[in-house]
């Protein structure tokens, strides 16, 4: 019987349990994967704590982003997928399709091929970070040469992906981190400027870097009261794209700077692209082309074995990492 990860109560990663479950057959529009690796995301942490967009129906599986081999397909799915090496694009219900384990049933629309040169560990570290950053920065933010782009929580996997995409599009990447501890590595990983927000005045530094213009695009997963500082740092007619709620606090609308500058403050999730086949296809092509030619380069922070799943999520919640945390399930 395959082993899977479930939790039976809301709370921290200590509630995650490795359990045995019967092999399932894929239904209509579904595939079954032999899982090789699992990429960890803040979405899962918020989910098992009970803070995510979707509330768990206990006991619940967990997991959004896996790489693996297609073992079986359900009705309506091309049989040629069987035997293919794929990874999943997050955007489905973890209640229904939690995928952390030795085996996973996932919707067929979520599986994508990834570059042959990448390992399964790397294959599990692609889609959440690069598609999230791509959707916000390219179709929505329309970044281009010379644009100043402020990327908060920049040491996360999505933050690093955003830095790379900003650089690939010829824009200027201004990264933030709480202290100077990660400053040197963020610069080495491509950020043009790094601001330690607990040590420096964010709006003042952004205006200094931009020659008084401010950041035209701000890409932020934190929200909460700090959005008012982001608005101060924004350029006239700039856009603040909120793609998370890590602060867990109320987020005020920055009315005065918004009025003075004509700001747009916009909520955004990856679902805007994953549920539209045309948009998803374009996004996947964008990422795969740039992974193949080296304009995008994966940064793996740490790899844990499957039996260390609890420790892996504890490490995620420690905020020590720079890059993606991955659990390796099988070869």
C-alpha positions as CSV (number, residue, x, y, z in Angstrom):
1,X,0.0,0.0,0.0
2,X,1.4,3.4,-0.9
3,X,2.3,5.9,1.9
4,X,0.7,9.3,2.0
5,X,0.8,12.3,4.3
6,X,-2.4,13.5,6.1
7,X,-3.3,15.6,9.1
8,X,-6.2,15.1,11.4
9,X,-6.3,18.4,13.3
10,X,-5.4,22.0,12.4
11,X,-2.1,23.3,13.7
12,X,1.6,23.1,12.9
13,X,3.6,20.6,10.9
14,X,3.9,18.3,13.9
15,X,0.3,17.2,13.0
16,X,1.4,15.8,9.7
17,X,1.3,12.0,9.6
18,X,2.7,9.4,7.2
19,X,0.0,6.8,6.7
20,X,-0.8,3.9,4.4
21,X,-3.7,4.1,1.9
22,X,-5.2,1.9,-0.7
23,X,-4.1,2.5,-4.3
24,X,-6.7,4.6,-6.1
25,X,-7.8,4.5,-9.7
26,X,-8.0,7.8,-11.6
27,X,-11.5,9.0,-12.5
28,X,-12.7,11.1,-15.4
29,X,-10.1,13.8,-16.3
30,X,-7.6,12.5,-13.7
31,X,-4.2,10.8,-13.8
32,X,-2.3,8.7,-11.2
33,X,1.3,9.6,-10.5
34,X,4.1,7.6,-9.0
35,X,5.5,10.5,-7.0
36,X,9.2,11.2,-7.2
37,X,9.5,14.6,-5.4
38,X,7.4,17.2,-3.8
39,X,8.0,21.0,-3.7
40,X,7.0,22.8,-0.6
41,X,5.0,26.0,-0.6
42,X,3.6,28.5,1.9
43,X,0.2,27.6,0.7
44,X,0.4,24.2,2.4
45,X,1.6,25.7,5.7
46,X,-1.4,28.1,5.6
47,X,-3.7,25.2,4.7
48,X,-2.8,22.9,7.6
49,X,-3.0,25.8,10.0
50,X,-6.4,26.6,8.7
51,X,-5.5,30.1,7.3
52,X,-5.7,29.3,3.5
53,X,-8.3,30.3,0.9
54,X,-9.7,26.7,1.3
55,X,-10.5,25.1,4.6
56,X,-9.5,21.5,5.1
57,X,-12.0,18.8,5.5
58,X,-10.4,16.6,8.1
59,X,-8.6,14.3,7.8
60,X,-7.0,16.0,4.8
61,X,-4.1,15.2,2.5
62,X,-1.7,18.0,1.6
63,X,0.5,18.9,-1.3
64,X,0.3,21.0,-4.5
65,X,3.4,20.6,-6.5
66,X,4.9,17.2,-7.3
67,X,7.0,15.5,-10.0
68,X,6.5,11.9,-11.0
69,X,5.7,9.3,-13.6
70,X,2.1,8.9,-15.0
71,X,1.0,5.3,-14.1
72,X,-2.6,5.4,-15.2
73,X,-5.2,7.8,-16.7
74,X,-8.9,8.1,-16.3
75,X,-11.6,8.4,-19.0
76,X,-11.2,11.3,-21.3
77,X,-7.4,11.5,-20.8
78,X,-5.0,10.7,-23.6
79,X,-3.4,7.3,-22.9
80,X,-0.1,8.6,-24.3
81,X,0.5,10.3,-20.9
82,X,1.2,6.9,-19.4
83,X,4.9,6.6,-18.7
84,X,5.5,10.3,-19.1
85,X,7.7,12.3,-16.7
86,X,5.7,15.2,-15.5
87,X,5.2,17.7,-12.7
88,X,2.0,19.4,-11.5
89,X,0.9,23.0,-11.8
90,X,-0.7,24.0,-8.4
91,X,-4.2,25.3,-8.6
92,X,-6.4,22.4,-7.6
93,X,-8.1,21.6,-4.3
94,X,-5.8,20.0,-1.7
95,X,-9.0,18.6,0.0
96,X,-9.6,16.6,-3.2
97,X,-6.1,16.2,-4.7
98,X,-3.5,16.5,-1.9
99,X,-0.4,14.9,-3.5
100,X,2.3,14.5,-0.9
101,X,3.0,10.8,-0.8
102,X,4.3,7.9,-2.8
103,X,1.2,8.0,-5.1
104,X,-1.2,10.8,-6.1
105,X,-4.3,11.3,-8.1
106,X,-4.3,14.7,-9.8
107,X,-6.4,16.5,-12.4
108,X,-5.0,15.9,-15.9
109,X,-5.0,19.6,-16.7
110,X,-2.4,20.2,-14.0
111,X,0.3,17.9,-15.4
112,X,3.0,19.4,-17.6
113,X,6.2,18.2,-19.1
114,X,9.4,19.9,-17.9
115,X,12.8,20.2,-19.5
116,X,14.6,16.8,-19.9
117,X,17.8,18.3,-18.4
118,X,16.2,18.8,-15.0
119,X,16.0,16.1,-12.3
120,X,12.7,15.1,-10.6
121,X,13.8,17.2,-7.6
122,X,14.1,20.2,-9.9
123,X,10.9,19.3,-11.7
124,X,9.0,19.7,-8.4
125,X,10.4,23.2,-7.9
126,X,9.2,24.9,-11.1
127,X,5.6,25.8,-11.5
128,X,4.4,27.5,-8.3
129,X,7.3,29.9,-8.3
130,X,7.8,30.7,-11.9
131,X,4.2,30.8,-13.0
132,X,3.2,32.9,-10.0
133,X,5.9,35.4,-10.8
134,X,5.3,35.3,-14.5
135,X,1.6,35.9,-14.3
136,X,2.0,38.9,-12.1
137,X,5.0,40.6,-13.7
138,X,4.6,39.9,-17.4
139,X,0.9,39.9,-18.5
140,X,-0.3,42.0,-15.5
141,X,2.6,44.2,-14.6
142,X,3.9,44.4,-18.2
143,X,7.4,45.0,-17.0
144,X,10.0,46.1,-19.5
145,X,13.4,47.5,-19.9
146,X,14.3,50.1,-17.3
147,X,11.3,49.5,-15.1
148,X,11.9,49.5,-11.3
149,X,10.3,46.4,-9.7
150,X,10.1,46.0,-5.9
151,X,10.0,42.4,-4.8
152,X,9.2,41.8,-1.2
153,X,10.0,38.5,0.7
154,X,12.6,38.0,-2.0
155,X,14.4,35.0,-0.5
156,X,11.4,32.8,-1.1
157,X,11.3,30.6,-4.2
158,X,8.7,32.9,-5.8
159,X,10.8,36.0,-4.8
160,X,13.9,34.5,-6.5
161,X,11.8,33.5,-9.6
162,X,10.6,37.1,-9.7
163,X,14.2,38.5,-9.6
164,X,15.1,36.2,-12.5
165,X,12.1,37.2,-14.6
166,X,12.6,40.9,-13.9
167,X,16.2,40.6,-15.1
168,X,15.3,38.5,-18.1
169,X,12.9,41.3,-19.2
170,X,15.5,44.0,-18.8
171,X,14.0,45.6,-15.7
172,X,15.7,46.6,-12.4
173,X,15.1,44.2,-9.4
174,X,14.9,45.8,-6.0
175,X,14.6,42.9,-3.4
176,X,13.6,43.2,0.2
177,X,14.5,41.0,3.2
178,X,13.9,41.6,6.8
179,X,17.6,41.7,7.9
180,X,21.0,41.9,6.3
181,X,21.7,38.2,6.8
182,X,20.5,37.3,3.3
183,X,21.6,40.5,1.6
184,X,24.8,39.2,0.0
185,X,23.2,36.0,-1.3
186,X,20.3,37.9,-2.9
187,X,22.7,40.2,-4.7
188,X,24.7,37.1,-5.9
189,X,21.4,35.6,-7.1
190,X,20.7,38.6,-9.4
191,X,19.0,41.3,-7.4
192,X,20.3,44.8,-8.4
193,X,19.5,46.2,-5.0
194,X,18.6,44.7,-1.6
195,X,16.8,46.5,1.2
196,X,16.8,45.1,4.8
197,X,13.4,46.4,5.9
198,X,14.0,46.1,9.7
199,X,17.2,48.1,9.3
200,X,16.4,50.6,6.5
201,X,13.6,53.0,5.6
202,X,11.9,51.3,2.7
203,X,10.3,54.3,0.9
204,X,13.4,56.4,1.4
205,X,15.7,53.7,0.0
206,X,13.4,53.0,-3.0
207,X,13.3,56.6,-3.9
208,X,17.1,56.9,-3.6
209,X,17.6,53.9,-5.9
210,X,15.1,55.1,-8.4
211,X,16.1,58.7,-8.5
212,X,12.9,59.8,-6.9
213,X,10.6,57.9,-9.3
214,X,9.5,55.1,-7.0
215,X,8.8,51.5,-8.1
216,X,6.4,51.1,-11.0
217,X,5.6,47.5,-10.0
218,X,5.5,46.1,-6.5
219,X,5.2,42.3,-6.1
220,X,4.2,41.4,-2.5
221,X,3.0,38.2,-0.7
222,X,2.8,39.8,2.8
223,X,0.0,42.4,2.7
224,X,-1.2,43.7,6.1
225,X,-0.4,47.2,7.4
226,X,3.0,47.3,5.6
227,X,1.1,47.9,2.3
228,X,1.0,51.6,3.3
229,X,4.9,51.7,3.2
230,X,4.7,50.0,-0.2
231,X,2.4,52.6,-1.4
232,X,4.8,55.3,-0.3
233,X,7.6,53.5,-2.3
234,X,5.4,53.2,-5.4
235,X,5.8,55.4,-8.5
236,X,3.1,57.6,-9.9
237,X,0.5,55.3,-11.7
238,X,2.3,52.3,-10.2
239,X,0.7,48.9,-9.4
240,X,1.0,46.9,-6.2
241,X,0.2,43.2,-6.8
242,X,-0.7,41.3,-3.7
243,X,-0.3,37.6,-4.1
244,X,-0.5,36.4,-0.5
245,X,-1.5,37.2,3.0
246,X,1.5,36.2,5.1
247,X,1.1,39.0,7.6
248,X,-2.3,37.4,8.7
249,X,-3.4,40.9,9.6
250,X,-6.0,43.3,8.1
251,X,-4.7,45.1,5.0
252,X,-5.7,48.8,4.8
253,X,-6.3,50.4,1.5
254,X,-3.6,53.2,1.2
255,X,-6.1,55.8,0.2
256,X,-4.0,59.0,0.3
257,X,-0.9,57.8,-1.7
258,X,-3.3,56.0,-4.0
259,X,-5.2,59.3,-4.7
260,X,-2.0,61.3,-5.1
261,X,-0.3,58.8,-7.3
262,X,-3.2,57.1,-9.1
263,X,-2.1,53.7,-7.8
264,X,-3.6,50.4,-8.6
265,X,-3.7,47.8,-5.8
266,X,-4.6,44.4,-7.1
267,X,-5.1,40.9,-5.7
268,X,-3.7,38.0,-7.7
269,X,-3.5,34.2,-7.5
270,X,-2.0,31.6,-9.8
271,X,-5.5,30.4,-10.5
272,X,-6.0,33.2,-13.0
273,X,-3.6,31.3,-15.3
274,X,-4.0,27.7,-14.3
275,X,-7.7,27.6,-15.1
276,X,-7.4,29.2,-18.5
277,X,-5.8,26.7,-21.0
278,X,-4.6,29.4,-23.4
279,X,-3.0,31.5,-20.7
280,X,-1.5,28.4,-19.0
281,X,0.0,27.2,-22.3
282,X,1.7,30.5,-22.9
283,X,3.0,30.7,-19.4
284,X,4.4,27.1,-19.5
285,X,6.1,27.9,-22.8
286,X,7.6,31.1,-21.4
287,X,9.1,29.2,-18.4
288,X,10.3,26.1,-20.2
289,X,12.0,28.1,-23.0
290,X,13.9,30.1,-20.4
291,X,14.8,27.1,-18.2
292,X,16.2,25.4,-21.3
293,X,18.3,28.4,-22.4
294,X,19.5,29.3,-18.9
295,X,17.8,32.6,-18.4
296,X,16.0,31.0,-15.5
297,X,17.9,28.9,-13.0
298,X,16.4,26.9,-10.2
299,X,17.7,27.5,-6.7
300,X,17.1,24.5,-4.3
301,X,17.5,25.4,-0.7
302,X,17.4,22.0,0.8
303,X,16.2,18.4,0.0
304,X,14.6,16.2,2.7
305,X,13.8,12.5,2.5
306,X,10.1,11.5,2.6
307,X,10.3,10.3,6.2
308,X,11.5,13.7,7.3
309,X,8.3,15.5,6.0
310,X,7.6,17.1,9.4
311,X,11.1,18.5,9.6
312,X,10.8,19.8,6.0
313,X,7.8,21.9,6.9
314,X,9.4,23.0,10.1
315,X,12.3,24.3,8.1
316,X,9.9,26.0,5.7
317,X,8.3,27.8,8.7
318,X,11.7,28.8,10.1
319,X,12.3,31.2,7.2
320,X,15.9,30.2,7.1
321,X,15.8,29.1,3.4
322,X,16.8,30.9,0.3
323,X,15.0,29.1,-2.5
324,X,12.9,26.0,-2.8
325,X,12.6,23.2,-0.3
326,X,11.9,19.8,-1.8
327,X,11.0,16.4,-0.4
328,X,12.4,13.5,-2.4
329,X,10.1,10.5,-2.3
330,X,11.7,8.1,-4.8
331,X,14.2,8.0,-7.6
